[in-house]
């Protein structure tokens, strides 16, 4: 059972290599005059926001009447104006420095739909196709590291976004500002940690599958091996993950399918592993039920449009929450009855649940955490 604790300890490391937010933007302006950038800085705070408008650099002053404020990172459905999930908008932040100096900006893959990034008047990146309706917009996603020297002491960052795909609408993670060396080193550490954890999960998974091949009497090794492989695959395809680095131009809809199939497919593996480990306390109907429901949702993710199936996964997430509560209760009872291995199993579950708010940093930076 100590393998479970090790697994969840590895997962808790995910998202720990993030920048600290120091100065917050206010009223669409981030004033860094008199401050020294001694590391990557998250551009958190209140950005200018233009609903139903694709703002160009020359239009900023003209559209002052249309301007509102929105907190970054967040989904725009959480704004006080209660914008609808589907729509399009522009974000704008003016950064003020003491003097022009070489800088770099890192934009994580935090917009789950079409986007365009403009920095200091330069078109930096396009993902998907921006449009004003579901018929004219197609999703896209990707990270971008951009090195530049501002033309003046003030420069503008504009992010245009069109969301007609998913409930996570808008900038769910903040861009990072810093030196090119600092941002490159941070990105390198993140990728290295990803490779280490994913590799460890695959090694553990294959090892336990081999154990099951040699000792068929213990099916718990089979399901634990499949759980490790499933979680490893999920972490590979998650936002800003290894797959995004290796295959940056992967089809957006395919990535959405892989993302949802891998995390949902791991859930029944956990329930079967729990049942095989504690058959008297974790009843068989739980993994059977979760397997049937998972097959239905995986079928939806595999054979229907993302615009149809993505919102449906919210129901599966709620069901997974209930499963987690049941697992904690069942294993706690097994521990109370002094069943061998229950303490390790329970420690692993609680460690994962306790580390969740920190581990989701790579997924969305403290925003709408609807995924488990």
FENQUI-V482296 format. One record per backbone hydrogen bond with DSSP energy under -1.0 kcal/mol. CO is the residue of the C=O (numbers start at 0). NH is the residue of the N-H. E is the energy in kcal/mol with one decimal. If there is no record, write none. Layout:
BEGIN
co->CO nh->NH e->E
co->CO nh->NH e->E
END
This chain:
BEGIN
co->0 nh->3 e->-1.5
co->1 nh->5 e->-2.0
co->2 nh->6 e->-2.5
co->3 nh->7 e->-2.4
co->4 nh->8 e->-2.1
co->5 nh->9 e->-2.1
co->6 nh->10 e->-2.0
co->7 nh->11 e->-1.7
co->9 nh->12 e->-1.2
co->10 nh->13 e->-1.3
co->12 nh->15 e->-1.9
co->15 nh->17 e->-1.4
co->24 nh->45 e->-2.2
co->25 nh->28 e->-1.5
co->27 nh->93 e->-2.4
co->28 nh->25 e->-2.7
co->29 nh->95 e->-2.6
co->31 nh->34 e->-1.9
co->35 nh->37 e->-1.2
co->40 nh->176 e->-2.8
co->41 nh->43 e->-2.0
co->43 nh->24 e->-3.1
co->44 nh->71 e->-2.8
co->45 nh->27 e->-2.1
co->46 nh->69 e->-2.2
co->47 nh->91 e->-2.2
co->48 nh->67 e->-2.3
co->49 nh->89 e->-1.7
co->55 nh->58 e->-2.0
co->58 nh->62 e->-1.8
co->60 nh->63 e->-1.1
co->67 nh->48 e->-2.9
co->69 nh->46 e->-2.8
co->71 nh->44 e->-2.2
co->74 nh->77 e->-2.0
co->75 nh->78 e->-1.1
co->78 nh->81 e->-1.9
co->86 nh->162 e->-2.9
co->87 nh->51 e->-2.7
co->88 nh->160 e->-2.9
co->89 nh->49 e->-2.5
co->90 nh->158 e->-2.0
co->91 nh->47 e->-2.5
co->92 nh->156 e->-2.7
co->93 nh->29 e->-3.0
co->94 nh->154 e->-2.1
co->95 nh->31 e->-2.5
co->102 nh->147 e->-2.5
co->103 nh->177 e->-2.1
co->104 nh->145 e->-3.0
co->105 nh->175 e->-2.5
co->106 nh->143 e->-2.1
co->107 nh->109 e->-2.7
co->109 nh->171 e->-1.5
co->113 nh->161 e->-2.2
co->114 nh->126 e->-2.8
co->115 nh->159 e->-2.8
co->116 nh->123 e->-2.7
co->116 nh->124 e->-1.3
co->117 nh->157 e->-3.1
co->118 nh->121 e->-2.1
co->121 nh->118 e->-2.4
co->124 nh->116 e->-2.5
co->126 nh->114 e->-2.4
co->128 nh->137 e->-1.8
co->132 nh->136 e->-1.3
co->137 nh->128 e->-2.3
co->143 nh->106 e->-3.3
co->145 nh->104 e->-2.7
co->147 nh->102 e->-3.2
co->152 nh->96 e->-2.7
co->154 nh->94 e->-2.9
co->155 nh->119 e->-3.2
co->156 nh->92 e->-2.3
co->157 nh->117 e->-3.0
co->158 nh->90 e->-2.8
co->159 nh->115 e->-2.1
co->160 nh->88 e->-2.6
co->161 nh->113 e->-1.1
co->162 nh->86 e->-2.1
co->166 nh->168 e->-1.5
co->168 nh->75 e->-2.4
co->170 nh->73 e->-2.4
co->174 nh->42 e->-2.7
co->175 nh->105 e->-2.7
co->176 nh->40 e->-3.0
co->177 nh->103 e->-2.1
co->178 nh->182 e->-2.4
co->179 nh->183 e->-2.4
co->180 nh->184 e->-2.5
co->181 nh->185 e->-2.4
co->182 nh->186 e->-2.3
co->183 nh->187 e->-2.5
co->184 nh->188 e->-2.4
co->185 nh->189 e->-2.1
co->186 nh->190 e->-2.5
co->187 nh->191 e->-2.6
co->188 nh->192 e->-2.5
co->189 nh->193 e->-2.3
co->190 nh->194 e->-2.7
co->191 nh->195 e->-2.4
co->192 nh->196 e->-2.8
co->193 nh->197 e->-3.0
co->194 nh->198 e->-2.4
co->195 nh->199 e->-2.4
co->196 nh->200 e->-2.4
co->197 nh->201 e->-2.3
co->198 nh->202 e->-2.4
co->199 nh->203 e->-2.6
co->200 nh->204 e->-2.6
co->201 nh->205 e->-2.7
co->202 nh->206 e->-2.5
co->203 nh->207 e->-2.2
co->204 nh->208 e->-2.0
co->205 nh->209 e->-2.2
co->206 nh->210 e->-1.9
co->207 nh->211 e->-2.1
co->208 nh->212 e->-2.0
co->209 nh->213 e->-1.8
co->210 nh->214 e->-2.0
co->214 nh->217 e->-1.4
co->217 nh->220 e->-1.1
co->218 nh->222 e->-1.9
co->219 nh->223 e->-2.3
co->220 nh->224 e->-2.1
co->221 nh->225 e->-2.3
co->222 nh->226 e->-2.3
co->223 nh->227 e->-2.4
co->224 nh->228 e->-2.1
co->225 nh->229 e->-2.6
co->226 nh->230 e->-2.7
co->227 nh->231 e->-2.3
co->228 nh->232 e->-2.3
co->229 nh->233 e->-2.3
co->230 nh->234 e->-2.6
co->231 nh->235 e->-1.3
co->232 nh->236 e->-1.5
co->233 nh->237 e->-1.0
co->235 nh->242 e->-2.9
co->237 nh->240 e->-2.0
co->240 nh->244 e->-1.3
co->241 nh->245 e->-2.5
co->242 nh->246 e->-3.3
co->246 nh->249 e->-1.7
co->250 nh->254 e->-2.3
co->251 nh->255 e->-2.3
co->252 nh->256 e->-2.1
co->253 nh->257 e->-2.7
co->254 nh->258 e->-2.7
co->255 nh->259 e->-2.1
co->256 nh->260 e->-2.9
co->257 nh->261 e->-2.4
co->258 nh->262 e->-1.4
co->259 nh->263 e->-2.2
co->260 nh->264 e->-2.4
co->265 nh->269 e->-1.6
co->266 nh->270 e->-1.9
co->267 nh->271 e->-2.5
co->268 nh->272 e->-2.1
co->269 nh->273 e->-2.5
co->270 nh->274 e->-2.3
co->271 nh->275 e->-2.7
co->272 nh->276 e->-1.7
co->273 nh->277 e->-2.2
co->277 nh->280 e->-1.0
co->277 nh->281 e->-3.0
co->282 nh->285 e->-1.1
co->283 nh->287 e->-1.9
co->284 nh->288 e->-2.6
co->285 nh->289 e->-2.7
co->286 nh->290 e->-2.3
co->287 nh->291 e->-2.1
co->288 nh->292 e->-2.4
co->289 nh->293 e->-2.5
co->290 nh->294 e->-2.2
co->291 nh->295 e->-1.6
co->292 nh->296 e->-2.2
co->293 nh->297 e->-3.2
co->294 nh->298 e->-2.0
co->295 nh->299 e->-1.9
co->296 nh->300 e->-2.4
co->297 nh->301 e->-2.2
co->298 nh->302 e->-2.0
co->299 nh->303 e->-1.6
co->304 nh->307 e->-1.8
co->304 nh->308 e->-2.3
co->305 nh->309 e->-2.2
co->309 nh->312 e->-1.2
co->310 nh->313 e->-1.4
co->311 nh->314 e->-1.1
co->312 nh->316 e->-2.4
co->313 nh->317 e->-2.0
co->314 nh->318 e->-2.1
co->315 nh->319 e->-2.3
co->316 nh->320 e->-2.0
co->317 nh->321 e->-2.0
co->318 nh->322 e->-2.1
co->319 nh->323 e->-2.3
co->320 nh->324 e->-2.1
co->321 nh->325 e->-2.4
co->322 nh->326 e->-2.6
co->323 nh->327 e->-2.5
co->324 nh->328 e->-2.2
co->325 nh->329 e->-2.9
co->326 nh->330 e->-2.7
co->327 nh->331 e->-2.0
co->328 nh->332 e->-1.9
co->329 nh->333 e->-1.9
co->330 nh->334 e->-2.5
co->331 nh->335 e->-2.3
co->332 nh->336 e->-1.9
co->333 nh->338 e->-2.6
co->334 nh->337 e->-1.7
co->338 nh->341 e->-1.8
co->340 nh->344 e->-2.2
co->341 nh->345 e->-2.9
co->342 nh->346 e->-2.4
co->343 nh->347 e->-2.2
co->344 nh->348 e->-2.2
co->345 nh->349 e->-2.7
co->346 nh->350 e->-2.3
co->347 nh->351 e->-2.0
co->348 nh->352 e->-2.5
co->349 nh->353 e->-2.6
co->350 nh->354 e->-1.8
co->354 nh->358 e->-2.7
co->355 nh->359 e->-1.6
co->357 nh->360 e->-1.7
co->359 nh->362 e->-1.5
co->359 nh->363 e->-1.5
co->366 nh->368 e->-1.5
co->367 nh->369 e->-1.7
END
